[in-house]
């Protein structure tokens, strides 16, 4: 794509869409021109961000010929449907996590993008954070020695409401897909590989989704990751990597901006790795770099990465958690 300015559209106009729209303001060459929502939010969203186009349906939205790439910010249950609609209308796609509900859906999206020569990427925005890059470099250099165990959790207290997206099975709710994906992906990003053994337990609530879930991943050299997610109680959203020479704590690893290093018998060291904007700008920059090089896949968040994470979550869900929209 030989363009200095790349025109973006956003599908879905909720809080995540608003964060991304603000992030685009910090990205040179990014021009947000359109938004669409089926819930009547598009006009207000367009007024807030001074957009020339807004739509109350997606069919008209994807036919906007001035729009180059779409960021999908709808609820989980619609990701596959929305991404496929964009691809079939020749739009490049950045789709919020989880990329799809299961491996079959993800594979079909990827094959469609390949067949049509369109860019497609899951918006696993933590992968592009400066703090993660710094952390991976430290581990590669052997700062804390041989990695033994990783521990991480993403637990928040959300009052029960059966129609809330976290508790509603029709919206593919639950802790795993919305929250658990973060510590799972973070562990794999830190180790730069994927587990050879996957076990876990889901605590299914009265609406039929997992309100709490816990995961044990084992990797090829014996490293283990002990991970949790929940929407019924809060806990520090931290991640710690333990090695033979010490450990590194990542406070608020969902929004990593600091590393706390404690080597054996040495004083604790704090390293600040601040963001520009709100952090989502980094994934937008990656998308635009790929588009300008006519690439259909990012080297940093590959199709393989997306499939492997979805495979882990498919394995953890097993037969305990099947969403109504998967049965259609």
C-alpha positions, 0 to 999 in steps of 0.5 A: 500500500503506497500511502502516507495516510492510512484511513481507519474505521472502527466497528463497535463504539464502546469503551475499547473503541474509544481507547483505540480512537484516542490512541490513533491520535498519537500515530503519524499517518493514521486518519480515523474517518468512520465508525459503526455501531448497531446500538445507536452509538455511532453518531455520538462517537463520530461527533466526539472524534470529528469523523466524516462518516458514521453508520448504524449498520455494518453492511454500509460501513464496510462499503466505504471505499475510502476506508483502508483498515477496520479495527473491530471492537465488538463483543467476543461473539461477533468477532468472527462474523464482523471480521469475515464481513470486512475481509469479504469486502476487501478491508484489512482487519485488526480484530480485538482479542479474543480473535475468534471463539475457537480454532476453527473460526480463527483458521477460517478467517486466516485462510480468507485473508490469505486467499484475498491478500488482505492484512489480518491481525489479532489486537493483542496489544500487550505484545507491542508494549515497550515493557514487554520488549525490555523484559524479553531482552533481559530474559534472553540475556540471562539476567535471572538465569534459567526460568523455572516458574511464571505466575500471573493473574487477572482477577477483577470484581464485577458485580453480577449481572446476567446481561453484562458481557462478562456473565452473558453466555450469548456474548461469549462471556466468562473470565477465560476469554476476556481476562485469562487470555492475558496471563496465558499470552503473556507467559508465552510471549515471555518464554517465546514459545508455547506449552507442551502440556495444558491443564486447568479448571473452570468454576462455572457460574449460574449463567453457564460461563466461567466466573473463575478459572485457573491454568497450569501450563508446562513447557518443553524445558520443564518451565511451568506457568501458574495462571488465574483469572476471575470476575468475582473478586479482585487481586493485584494484576501482577505477573512474576517470572522466577529464575535461578538467579532471581525474579522479575515482577511486572506490576499491572502486566495488563498495562505494563510500564514498570519492571521490578528486578530482584536478583539473589542477595541483591537490592531490588531495582525498579525500571520504569518503561513508560508508554506514549499515549495509552499503549494501543498506539503501538499495535496501530503502528505495527498494522500500518507498517505492515500495510505499507510493506504490503504484508498480510501478516505481522512478524510480531503477532503472527497467525501462528501466535493467534492459533496457538493461544486459541488452541490453549483456550479451546483445550481449557474450555473442553466440554465444560464451556460451549457458547450458544453462538458456537452451536449455530 
